[in-house]
Amino acid sequence: MNAMGVRWTSEQVLALAADDASRRAGSRLGTAGPWSETGCGDGAVWGLCKGSGSTPYRTVVDTTGPAYSCGCPSRKFPCKHALGLLLLRAADGIAAEDSPAPDWAARWLTARRGRAASAGRPAGDAAPGATADPEAARRRAERRAARITSGAQELEQRLADLLRGGLAAAGQAGYGLWEETAARMVDAQAPGLAGRVRELGAIPGSGPGWPVRLLEECALTHLLDRAWLAADRLPAPFATTVRTRVGLPSPADGVPVRDHWLVLAQYDAADARLTTRRIWLHGTTTGRTALLLSYGAAGRAPGLALPVGALLDGELTPHTGSGQVRAEPGEHFVPVAGPVAPPAGGPVGAALDAYGRALSGDPWLESWPVTLSGVVPARAEYGWQLADADGREALPLTPAAQSRPGLWRLVALSGGAPVTVFGECGHRGFTPLAAWSPETPGETVPLI
């Protein structure tokens, strides 16, 4: 099917934006006024957008990625011009179907799709002259493993000193010692351990009950240290999870899964070093839930963006370890038409059971994707919760979820009636990411 045979809605286009400022700027460019020489065909849409200079910006979007190219200097992906062009398309502002792309757009599309095809080439079809040295790779892996082992042993000593001196002393030592320990983990090439150390350093003085939270996180960090030091005696799947948690890359070498994927949610989490984009997908045939991760350096949005609520035909290759939820997309995803139904959900108890089973394979999981069906948002003494319609069980929302506008969108969608909600269930509670009402089951309402 032609990739442009299914048109994204304005809501789906705006869901691609990196932030609210991009949404506002893109909306202003979603009219025909600033555009000329627009067209679409072969899974792409293009046009010239008048800017502040004498030369218009050349903008092209490959919707099979999606991927974006624009002559503007913006560091955001997609930029406001790409958003405006897609909004113009969504509003039927680009009349021509299957028109030939101009040379400048065709060159970019050909080059981009050629790179994508090369990236997907099987290992046996490597480019001429490409060489690999398995022995050198083995030696590098052994050296890194030795450094991680040294770092884990040092971290064990740090945790022992902390417990020997008492947790109360952690509130007086300040953050500097934790940051120094984290830097040592970075030197040991164990970024996963470094991240856990920084989280430990942020707990003292973080509010009532912080010693209990610090003890819990120290126990989990100790468990990860000991698991790494005994990784050669662990079952292979669990050993892979341990390697992933200390910071070694997990290979995407599972069996590829082809399906029609419903985009459930997309959101960013940023720190001073990196922006991480999480995209949740649901396979309408396989029933599989998959997580795509995309990264951007500080100040730059990640390159991958998919419209929430879209149905895409494509192939995913799952990673090993860590629950095998994470996956890598194939060469491209193509929008398709078809019925879009929410994932099959269950009551609160079933969601908690699913999270518990996931913890048995990965004790360091922060959360697990679940779908709740027939639940009602309700106010309790400690805040908002999602309760089964029969009142049997309830799941509290995380503090972060209770402070977002998405909570009120969910309350309005429900109106006191049961709804279906997809989100992340963890030890801090439930974070709702998307919802569906019984009246409009084919409409995905983003909550973040």
C-alpha positions in Angstrom: 0.0 0.0 0.0 1.2 3.5 -0.7 2.6 5.0 2.5 0.5 8.1 2.0 -2.6 6.1 1.4 -3.4 6.6 5.1 -3.3 10.2 6.2 -2.2 11.2 9.7 -4.6 13.3 11.6 -3.7 16.7 13.0 -3.6 15.2 16.5 -1.2 12.5 15.4 1.1 15.1 13.7 1.2 17.3 16.8 2.1 14.3 18.9 5.3 14.1 17.0 6.4 17.5 18.2 9.4 17.8 20.6 7.7 20.3 22.9 4.7 22.7 23.2 6.7 25.5 21.5 7.1 23.3 18.5 3.4 22.4 18.5 2.4 26.1 18.5 4.9 27.1 15.9 4.0 24.2 13.6 0.3 24.9 13.9 0.9 28.5 12.6 2.6 26.9 9.5 -0.2 24.4 8.9 -2.0 26.7 6.3 -1.3 27.2 2.6 -0.1 30.8 3.0 3.7 30.2 3.6 3.9 27.2 1.3 4.6 26.7 -2.4 5.4 23.8 -4.7 4.0 21.2 -2.3 3.3 17.6 -3.3 3.2 14.1 -2.1 3.9 10.6 -3.4 5.9 7.4 -2.8 5.6 7.7 1.0 6.8 11.3 1.2 5.5 14.9 1.3 7.5 18.0 0.4 7.2 21.7 -0.1 8.9 25.1 0.1 8.2 27.3 3.1 8.8 31.0 3.1 11.0 32.1 6.0 12.7 35.3 7.1 15.3 35.1 4.3 15.0 35.5 0.6 15.3 31.7 -0.1 12.5 29.5 1.1 13.2 26.4 3.3 13.2 23.1 1.5 11.2 20.7 3.6 10.6 17.0 3.0 9.2 14.3 5.2 9.6 10.5 4.6 6.5 9.2 6.3 7.8 5.6 6.0 10.4 6.4 8.7 9.3 8.9 9.7 12.3 11.0 8.9 12.6 14.7 8.2 14.8 17.1 6.3 14.6 20.9 6.3 16.9 23.8 5.3 16.1 25.7 8.5 18.7 25.9 11.3 16.5 24.4 14.0 17.9 21.6 16.2 14.5 20.1 16.9 13.3 17.0 15.1 10.8 17.4 13.6 11.2 21.1 13.1 8.2 23.5 12.9 8.3 23.5 9.1 8.0 19.6 9.0 5.1 19.8 11.4 3.4 22.5 9.4 3.8 20.6 6.2 2.3 17.5 7.7 -0.6 19.5 9.2 -1.2 21.0 5.8 -1.4 17.5 4.4 -3.8 16.4 7.2 -6.0 19.4 6.4 -6.2 18.4 2.6 -4.0 21.4 1.8 -1.9 19.3 -0.6 -4.1 18.2 -3.4 -1.7 16.3 -5.7 -1.5 12.5 -5.2 1.5 10.4 -6.3 3.2 13.4 -8.0 6.9 13.1 -8.8 9.2 14.6 -6.2 11.4 17.5 -7.2 15.1 16.8 -7.6 16.2 18.2 -4.2 13.6 16.1 -2.4 14.2 13.0 -4.6 18.0 13.1 -3.9 17.4 13.2 -0.1 14.8 10.4 -0.2 17.1 8.2 -2.3 20.1 8.7 0.0 18.1 8.2 3.2 16.4 5.0 2.0 19.8 3.7 0.6 21.3 4.2 4.1 18.4 2.5 5.7 18.7 -0.5 3.3 22.5 -0.7 4.0 21.8 -0.7 7.8 19.5 -3.6 7.3 21.9 -5.7 5.2 22.7 -9.1 6.7 26.1 -9.6 8.2 27.1 -11.9 5.3 26.5 -9.1 2.8 29.0 -6.7 4.3 30.4 -4.1 2.0 33.6 -5.0 0.2 36.7 -4.3 2.3 34.8 -4.5 5.6 36.8 -6.7 8.1 36.1 -7.9 11.6 38.6 -9.3 14.1 36.8 -11.6 16.5 39.9 -12.1 18.6 40.3 -8.4 19.1 36.7 -8.0 19.9 37.0 -10.8 22.5 40.0 -9.1 24.2 38.2 -5.8 24.3 35.1 -7.4 25.9 37.4 -9.1 28.5 39.1 -5.9 29.4 35.8 -4.1 29.8 34.4 -6.9 31.9 37.5 -6.7 34.2 37.0 -3.0 34.6 33.3 -3.5 35.5 34.2 -6.2 38.0 36.7 -3.8 39.7 34.0 -1.1 39.8 31.4 -3.4 41.2 33.9 -4.5 44.0 34.6 -0.8 44.8 30.9 -0.1 44.9 30.3 -3.0 47.3 32.9 -1.5 49.6 31.1 1.9 49.4 27.8 0.3 50.3 29.4 -1.6 53.2 30.9 1.6 54.6 27.6 3.3 54.3 25.7 0.7 56.3 28.5 0.3 58.8 28.4 4.1 59.6 24.5 4.2 59.6 22.1 5.5 57.0 21.6 8.7 59.1 25.2 9.7 58.2 24.3 9.7 54.5 22.2 12.8 55.0 25.3 14.7 56.3 27.9 13.5 53.8 26.4 15.5 50.9 26.2 14.6 47.3 29.9 15.0 46.4 31.0 11.6 47.6 28.2 9.9 45.6 29.2 11.8 42.5 32.8 10.8 43.0 31.7 7.1 43.2 29.5 7.5 40.1 32.5 8.9 38.3 34.5 5.9 39.3 31.7 3.7 37.8 31.9 5.7 34.6 35.7 5.1 34.5 34.9 1.4 35.0 32.7 1.5 31.9 29.6 0.6 33.9 27.1 3.4 33.1 24.2 1.4 34.6 26.0 1.2 38.0 26.8 4.9 37.7 23.2 5.8 37.2 22.1 3.8 40.2 24.8 5.5 42.3 23.5 9.0 41.3 20.0 7.9 42.2 21.3 6.8 45.7 22.9 10.2 46.1 19.6 12.0 45.4 17.7 10.1 48.1 19.1 11.5 51.4 17.0 14.5 52.5 14.4 13.9 49.7 11.5 13.9 52.1 9.8 11.9 54.8 10.9 8.2 54.8 14.1 8.7 52.8 16.1 6.3 55.0 13.7 3.5 54.0 13.9 4.3 50.3 17.7 4.5 50.6 17.9 1.1 52.2 15.7 -0.4 49.4 17.8 1.1 46.7 21.1 0.0 48.4 19.7 -3.5 48.5 18.9 -3.5 44.8 22.3 -2.1 44.0 24.0 -4.7 46.2 21.9 -7.4 44.4 23.1 -6.1 41.0 26.7 -6.0 42.1 26.6 -9.6 43.4 24.8 -10.8 40.3 27.5 -9.3 38.1 30.3 -10.9 40.1 28.5 -14.3 39.8 27.3 -13.8 36.2 29.1 -16.8 34.9 27.0 -19.0 37.2 23.7 -17.5 36.3 21.1 -18.9 33.8 21.8 -17.3 30.4 18.7 -15.2 30.1 19.2 -13.7 33.6 22.9 -13.2 33.0 22.0 -11.2 29.9 19.6 -9.0 32.0 22.4 -8.4 34.5 24.8 -7.4 31.8 22.2 -5.0 30.4 21.6 -3.5 33.9 25.3 -2.7 34.5 25.4 -0.9 31.2 26.5 -3.4 28.5 24.5 -3.2 25.3 21.8 -5.8 24.9 21.7 -7.3 21.4 18.6 -7.1 19.2 18.9 -10.7 18.1 15.5 -12.1 18.8 13.1 -13.4 16.2 11.7 -10.5 14.1 8.0 -9.9 14.5 5.9 -8.6 11.7 2.6 -7.0 12.6 0.3 -4.0 12.4 1.5 -1.9 15.3 -0.7 0.6 17.2 1.3 3.5 18.6 0.2 3.7 22.2 2.3 6.4 23.7 5.4 8.6 23.2 7.2 10.7 25.7 10.6 12.1 26.5 12.7 12.0 29.7 15.8 14.3 29.8 18.7 15.0 32.0 21.8 17.2 31.6 23.4 14.7 29.3 20.8 12.9 27.3 17.2 13.0 26.1 15.5 9.5 26.0 12.3 9.0 24.0 10.1 6.0 24.9 7.6 4.8 22.3 5.2 2.1 23.2 3.6 -0.1 20.5 1.0 -2.8 20.5 0.8 -5.6 17.9 -2.8 -6.0 16.9 -2.3 -9.6 15.8 0.4 -10.9 18.1 -0.9 -9.0 21.1 2.8 -8.1 21.8 3.8 -4.9 23.5 7.1 -3.4 22.4 9.2 -0.5 23.5 11.3 1.6 21.1 14.0 3.8 22.6 15.6 6.8 20.8 18.2 9.1 22.1 19.3 12.7 21.6 22.3 14.6 23.0 21.6 17.3 25.4 19.6 20.1 23.7 18.6 17.9 20.8 15.4 15.9 20.3 15.7 12.2 19.5 15.4 11.4 15.8 12.7 8.8 16.0 9.1 10.0 16.3 5.8 8.2 15.6 2.3 9.6 15.7 0.2 8.4 18.7 -2.9 6.5 17.6 -1.4 5.6 14.2 -1.5 2.0 12.9 1.7 1.0 11.2 2.8 -2.1 9.3 6.3 -3.1 10.0 8.8 -5.5 11.6 10.4 -5.3 15.0 13.4 -7.2 16.3 13.3 -7.7 20.1 16.3 -7.4 22.4 17.4 -10.1 24.7 17.4 -9.6 28.5 15.4 -7.1 30.6 12.0 -8.8 29.8 12.6 -8.6 26.1 10.2 -5.7 25.8 12.6 -3.4 24.0 12.8 -3.8 20.3 14.4 -2.2 17.2 12.3 -1.2 14.2 13.0 -2.6 10.7 13.7 -0.5 7.7 10.5 1.4 7.8 7.0 1.5 9.0 4.1 2.1 6.6 0.8 3.6 7.8 -2.1 1.3 7.0 -5.9 1.5 7.3 -7.8 -0.9 9.5 -9.8 -1.2 12.7 -7.8 0.1 15.7 -8.9 -1.4 19.0 -7.1 -0.9 22.3 -5.0 -3.7 23.8 -6.9 -6.4 25.6 -6.8 -5.4 29.3 -7.8 -6.8 32.6 -8.5 -5.8 36.2 -6.1 -4.2 38.6 -5.2 -7.6 40.1 -4.1 -9.0 36.8 -1.9 -6.0 36.2 -0.1 -6.4 39.5 0.4 -10.1 38.8 2.0 -9.3 35.4 4.3 -6.8 37.1 5.2 -9.4 39.7 6.1 -12.0 37.1 8.2 -9.5 35.3 10.1 -8.7 38.5 11.0 -12.4 38.9 13.1 -12.1 35.7 14.4 -8.6 36.3 14.4 -7.4 39.9 15.6 -4.0 38.8 12.5 -3.1 36.7 11.1 0.3 37.5 7.8 -0.5 35.8 6.0 -2.8 33.4 3.5 -2.1 30.5 0.0 -3.1 31.4 -3.5 -2.3 30.2 -6.4 -1.9 32.7 -9.9 -2.4 31.4 -13.1 -1.4 33.1 -11.4 1.0 35.6 -12.7 4.3 36.9 -10.4 7.2 38.1 -11.4 8.0 41.7 -10.1 10.3 44.4 -8.8 8.7 47.6 -7.2 10.1 50.8 -3.7 9.8 49.4 -4.6 11.1 45.9 -5.9 9.7 42.7 -6.3 6.0 41.8 -7.7 3.7 39.2 -10.3 1.4 40.7 -12.0 -1.6 39.2 -15.6 -0.8 38.4 -16.8 -3.3 41.0 -14.6 -1.6 43.6 -12.7 -4.7 44.4 -9.1 -3.4 43.9 -7.5 -0.1 43.1 -4.1 1.1 41.9 -2.7 4.5 43.0 -1.3 6.9 40.4 2.3 7.9 40.7 3.0 11.4 42.2 4.3 12.6 38.8 1.1 11.4 37.0 -1.1 13.2 39.5 0.6 16.5 38.6 0.1 16.3 34.8 -2.7 17.7 32.7 -3.3 14.1 31.4 -5.0 13.2 34.7 -7.8 15.7 34.0 -8.1 14.5 30.4 -8.6 11.0 31.8 -11.2 12.1 34.3 -13.1 14.0 31.6 -12.9 11.0 29.2 -14.3 8.7 31.9 -17.0 11.0 33.3 -17.4 8.4 36.1 -17.8 5.5 33.7 -15.3 2.6 33.2 -12.5 3.2 30.6 -9.6 1.2 29.3 -6.1 2.7 30.2 -2.6 1.7 29.1 0.3 2.7 31.2 3.3 1.7 33.2 2.8 -0.2 36.5 5.7 0.1 39.0 6.4 0.1 42.7 5.6 3.8 43.0 2.1 3.2 41.4 0.6 3.5 37.9 1.4 6.1 35.2 -1.4 6.3 32.6 -0.2 6.9 29.1 -3.2 6.4 26.8 -6.9 5.7 27.3 -10.0 4.7 25.3 -13.7 5.1 26.1 -16.4 2.5 25.3 -18.1 5.0 23.0 -15.0 5.6 20.9 -12.8 2.5 21.2 -10.9 3.3 18.0 -9.7 6.7 19.3 -6.5 6.7 21.3 -6.4 9.5 23.8 -2.8 10.4 24.8 -2.4 11.2 28.5 1.2 12.4 28.5 
